[in-house]
Amino acid sequence: MNPMPLFWTLSLLAVALTFIFALGFFTKRRLTKKYPPIGQMIDIGGYRLHMQVEGAGTPTVVFDSGAGGIGLHWELVRPAIAKVARVVTYDRAGLGWSDHSPKPRRADVMAEELHTLLKKANIEAPFILVGHSLGGVVARQFAAKYPNEVAGMVMVDSAHEQQVKHFPEALVKMVNSMKGMMGVMKLMGRLGIFALKPDLVQIGDNGKLSKVLVANMQGVMASSSSHAEAMIAESESVFAAETQPVSALGDLPLNVIRHGQLDENAVPPSLGQQVRDDYEAAWQTLQAKIMSLSTRGRLIVAERSGHNIMFEQPEIVIESILEMMGKIQNEESLSIRKEEMSHVQVG
């Protein structure tokens, strides 16, 4: 066997990969200059997280995005809340503008990182935590670890720590079979393929976001060398059920917003209608389970939305946060008045 054809093939492949890597590297640098951080880069122990703080008032509202999501995912909700309260959006480690973290991408670890971020940035409690999908898991882990700092929570079609145990077997098998594809996505991120073609980055907006906002989000995520890897690590951790679920949240004010329409891409049509129906039933059961964690849990259905409610019906998220803020502020005022009255001497 003549080894020369194989030698030349491998040589050409190496040259091609080197060229793509170099082109991707310089394209990422160009995108980084085009889309600089809009907020602060806060060192939380050898690596930095990106956060944006706006507005004033208490409690502070902290937004946490779904797997692979960044702070910009809340742009249809954030401005309205920032008019009446201090608002924090951020990118979890490895995503968007944030640095890669050496720690596992479990939700409980990410909750600790968020807590460190808020402390380092001198953002004081109490907090209302608003979490979408995976962000809801992070928020619940935060509330369990730091209960005295959380005044209320809004779960936006939140994932569940043990959801894989409730999903149809056919769907679980399909996801497990996609590990090779996930490896390809990581390689594409390292080579800068997404930087060369940012519209490959999926936002999940269903065409309802402005083209400018979508381009900004895609540009930020495509310019990151670690975004794809961090997104996959987060997703794999949830799918492997690595984080123990929160057992109870006491009487913490809790609004659970779930979708009213199943996204077409949530379960591939090829798996059949029965699998889709079983998945939807499991999701609704899990949303009710999350609501039951608090004696003050309330379920809200976004009838016209799929999974990304903050894109499709942002007004429902805004109304839920404002309603919770009003309730918490009224309770605080009543508590202060009772405390003052207890010190009044009669006679």
C-alpha positions in Angstrom: 0.0 0.0 0.0 1.4 3.4 -1.0 1.3 5.7 2.0 1.7 8.9 0.0 -2.1 9.5 -0.8 -2.9 9.2 2.9 0.0 11.5 3.8 -1.2 14.2 1.3 -4.8 13.8 2.4 -3.9 14.3 6.1 -1.5 17.2 5.2 -4.3 19.0 3.2 -6.7 18.4 6.1 -4.2 19.9 8.6 -3.7 22.9 6.3 -7.4 23.4 5.9 -8.1 23.2 9.7 -5.2 25.6 10.4 -6.6 28.0 7.8 -10.2 27.8 9.3 -8.8 28.2 12.8 -6.8 31.3 11.9 -9.7 32.8 10.0 -12.1 32.0 12.8 -9.7 33.5 15.4 -9.4 36.8 13.6 -13.2 36.9 12.9 -13.9 36.3 16.6 -11.5 39.2 17.4 -13.4 41.4 15.0 -16.8 40.5 16.5 -15.4 41.1 20.0 -14.5 44.7 19.0 -17.9 45.1 17.3 -19.8 43.8 20.4 -18.0 44.9 23.5 -19.5 44.1 27.0 -22.4 46.4 27.8 -22.0 46.0 31.5 -19.3 45.2 34.1 -16.8 42.3 34.2 -16.6 41.1 37.8 -13.9 38.8 39.0 -15.4 36.1 41.2 -12.2 34.2 41.9 -9.8 34.0 39.0 -12.5 34.3 36.3 -14.9 37.1 35.4 -18.7 37.1 34.9 -20.4 39.8 32.9 -23.3 41.6 34.5 -25.5 44.6 33.7 -27.1 46.6 36.5 -29.8 49.2 35.9 -32.5 51.1 37.8 -33.1 51.6 41.5 -35.4 50.3 44.2 -35.9 47.2 46.3 -36.2 44.3 46.0 -33.6 43.8 43.3 -34.8 41.7 40.4 -32.2 39.2 39.2 -32.7 37.5 35.8 -31.3 34.1 34.9 -31.5 32.7 31.4 -32.0 29.2 30.0 -29.2 26.8 28.9 -26.9 28.8 26.6 -28.8 32.0 27.2 -27.3 35.3 28.0 -28.5 38.5 29.7 -29.7 39.9 26.4 -32.4 37.3 26.3 -34.3 39.5 28.8 -34.4 42.6 26.6 -38.1 42.5 26.1 -38.7 42.4 29.9 -35.8 44.2 31.6 -36.5 47.8 30.5 -40.0 47.8 32.0 -38.8 46.4 35.3 -35.8 48.7 35.5 -38.2 51.7 35.6 -39.3 50.7 39.1 -36.6 48.5 40.5 -32.9 47.7 40.4 -32.4 45.0 37.7 -29.5 42.6 37.3 -28.9 40.6 34.1 -25.8 38.5 33.7 -24.1 35.8 31.6 -23.3 32.5 33.4 -19.6 31.4 33.2 -18.5 30.5 29.7 -21.5 32.1 28.0 -21.6 35.4 26.1 -19.1 37.9 27.5 -18.3 35.8 30.7 -15.1 33.9 31.2 -14.9 30.1 31.2 -15.2 28.6 34.7 -13.0 25.7 35.9 -16.0 24.4 37.9 -18.6 21.8 36.9 -21.7 23.3 35.2 -24.2 22.0 37.7 -27.0 24.3 38.7 -26.0 24.3 42.4 -22.4 25.4 41.4 -23.8 28.1 39.2 -26.0 29.3 42.0 -22.9 29.8 44.2 -21.2 31.7 41.3 -24.2 34.0 41.1 -24.1 34.6 44.8 -20.4 35.5 44.6 -21.1 37.8 41.7 -23.8 39.7 43.6 -21.5 40.0 46.7 -18.5 41.2 44.7 -20.6 43.7 42.9 -22.1 45.0 46.2 -25.6 44.1 45.1 -27.5 43.7 48.4 -30.5 41.5 49.1 -33.5 41.0 49.1 -33.8 39.6 45.6 -36.6 38.5 43.4 -35.1 35.8 41.2 -36.6 35.3 37.7 -35.4 32.2 36.0 -36.2 30.8 32.5 -35.7 27.1 31.8 -32.3 26.1 33.3 -32.2 29.5 34.9 -35.2 28.4 37.0 -33.2 25.5 38.4 -30.3 27.8 39.3 -32.7 30.2 41.0 -34.2 27.5 43.1 -30.8 26.2 44.1 -29.9 29.8 45.1 -33.0 30.2 47.2 -32.3 26.9 49.0 -28.7 27.9 49.7 -29.4 31.5 50.7 -33.1 31.6 51.8 -32.7 34.8 53.8 -31.7 36.7 50.7 -34.6 35.8 48.5 -37.9 37.7 48.7 -39.7 35.9 45.9 -39.3 33.9 42.7 -40.8 33.9 39.2 -40.2 30.7 37.2 -40.6 31.1 33.4 -41.3 27.6 32.0 -38.6 26.4 34.3 -36.7 23.1 33.9 -36.7 20.6 36.7 -33.6 19.0 38.2 -34.9 15.5 37.7 -36.9 16.1 34.5 -35.2 13.3 32.5 -36.8 10.7 34.8 -40.2 12.0 33.7 -39.6 12.3 30.0 -40.7 9.6 27.4 -38.0 7.0 26.9 -37.9 7.6 23.1 -37.0 11.2 23.7 -34.3 10.3 26.2 -32.8 7.8 23.7 -32.8 10.4 21.0 -31.0 13.0 23.1 -28.4 10.4 24.2 -27.8 9.6 20.6 -26.9 13.2 19.8 -23.6 13.3 21.8 -21.6 13.0 18.6 -23.3 16.1 17.3 -22.6 17.9 20.5 -18.9 17.2 20.0 -19.1 18.7 16.6 -20.7 21.8 18.0 -17.9 22.2 20.5 -15.3 21.9 17.7 -17.1 24.4 15.6 -17.0 26.9 18.6 -13.3 26.3 19.1 -12.5 26.7 15.3 -14.6 29.9 15.1 -17.1 28.5 12.7 -19.9 30.3 14.5 -18.0 33.6 14.2 -17.7 33.1 10.5 -21.4 32.6 10.2 -23.2 34.0 13.4 -26.7 33.2 12.1 -25.9 29.5 12.9 -26.4 30.4 16.5 -30.0 29.6 17.4 -31.8 32.1 19.5 -35.3 30.4 19.6 -37.1 33.7 19.1 -39.7 32.3 16.5 -39.2 35.5 14.4 -40.6 37.8 17.1 -37.5 39.7 18.1 -36.1 42.7 16.2 -33.4 41.9 13.6 -31.0 44.2 15.5 -31.4 42.4 18.8 -31.0 39.0 17.2 -27.9 40.1 15.4 -26.5 41.5 18.7 -27.2 38.2 20.6 -25.8 36.1 17.8 -22.7 38.3 17.5 -21.9 38.1 21.3 -22.4 34.4 21.5 -20.5 33.7 18.2 -17.5 35.7 19.3 -17.0 33.6 22.5 -14.6 30.6 22.2 -16.3 28.9 25.2 -20.0 29.6 24.6 -20.9 26.4 22.7 -18.9 24.2 25.2 -20.5 25.9 28.2 -24.0 25.6 26.7 -23.6 21.9 26.1 -22.0 21.3 29.5 -25.0 23.0 31.2 -27.5 21.0 29.1 -25.7 17.7 29.7 -25.7 18.3 33.5 -29.4 18.9 33.6 -30.1 15.9 31.4 -27.9 13.7 33.6 -29.9 14.9 36.7 -26.7 15.8 38.5 -28.3 18.4 40.8 -30.5 17.3 43.6 -33.9 19.0 43.5 -35.0 21.5 46.1 -37.5 19.8 48.5 -39.4 22.9 49.8 -39.4 26.7 49.7 -41.7 27.3 52.7 -44.0 30.3 52.2 -41.8 32.1 49.7 -43.9 34.0 47.1 -43.6 31.9 43.9 -45.1 32.5 40.5 -44.7 29.6 38.0 -45.4 30.6 34.4 -45.7 27.7 32.0 -46.2 27.6 28.2 -49.6 27.1 26.7 -48.4 25.8 23.3 -45.8 23.1 22.7 -42.9 24.2 20.5 -42.5 22.3 17.3 -38.8 21.8 18.1 -39.3 20.6 21.7 -40.0 17.0 20.4 -39.2 16.1 16.8 -42.4 15.2 14.9 -40.6 12.0 13.8 -41.0 10.6 17.3 -44.8 10.6 16.8 -47.7 12.3 18.5 -47.9 10.0 21.5 -44.3 10.9 22.5 -45.2 14.6 22.1 -48.3 14.2 24.2 -46.4 12.3 26.9 -43.7 14.9 27.0 -46.3 17.7 27.3 -48.0 15.8 30.1 -44.7 15.3 31.9 -43.8 19.0 31.6 -47.1 20.2 33.0 -46.7 17.7 35.9 -43.3 19.1 36.6 -44.6 22.7 36.6 -47.2 21.8 39.1 -44.5 20.1 41.2 -42.4 23.3 41.2 -45.4 25.4 42.1 -46.1 23.1 45.1 -42.7 23.8 46.6 -44.2 26.9 48.2 -47.4 27.3 50.1 -47.7 30.5 48.2 -47.1 29.0 44.8 -49.2 30.2 41.9 -49.5 28.8 38.4 -49.9 31.1 35.4 -50.4 29.8 31.8 -49.0 31.8 28.9 -51.6 30.5 26.4 -50.0 31.9 23.3 -46.4 31.0 24.1 -44.1 28.1 23.6 -41.0 27.6 25.8 -39.5 31.1 25.3 -42.3 33.0 27.0 -40.0 36.1 27.6 -39.9 36.5 23.7 -43.5 35.6 22.8 -45.5 37.0 25.7 -43.1 39.3 27.7 -46.0 41.2 29.1 -47.0 38.2 31.2 -43.5 38.0 32.7 -43.5 41.7 33.4 -47.0 41.6 35.0 -46.0 38.7 37.2 -42.8 40.4 38.5 -44.6 43.7 39.1 -47.4 41.9 41.0 -44.9 40.1 43.1 -43.0 43.3 43.8 -46.2 45.1 45.0 -47.1 42.2 47.2 -43.6 42.1 48.8 -43.4 45.8 49.3 -46.9 45.9 50.9 -45.9 43.1 53.3 -42.7 44.9 54.2 -44.6 48.2 54.9 -47.1 46.3 57.1 -44.3 44.6 59.0 -42.6 48.0 59.6 -45.8 49.5 60.9 -46.4 46.6 63.2 -42.9 47.0 64.6 -43.4 50.7 65.1 -46.7 50.1 66.9 -45.1 47.5 69.2 -42.9 50.3 70.6 -45.7 52.7 71.3 -46.6 52.9 75.0 -50.2 53.4 75.9 -51.3 55.6 78.8 
